[in-house]
């Protein structure tokens, strides 16, 4: 029989563009973010998850996989970004600048 004071309830989530994985778990006190992901079964459903590339977080804050969980934590598995957001912003700014320059030269 499980002692309820020694267990914590947490969630593990993984979002893809068109679907979302969410699993509520009851784990022993002292469990880590990595243990939660392992126990959730998400890696069986999504074998493309690679912990050398996919980072973990709790409520939007990056954490190490050995982070000890607290009751109510939501462990989030982040997908790698296809492009660096800073580089994307620079590219958009350059395109706007080029469009503005071409409009001014046409006038």
Secondary structure, 3 states (H helix, E strand, C coil): CCCHHHEEEEEEEEECCCCEEEEEEEEECCCEHHHHHHHHCHHHHCCCCCCCCCCEEECCEEECCCCECCCCCEEEECCCCCCCHHHHHHHHHHHHHHHHHHHHHHC
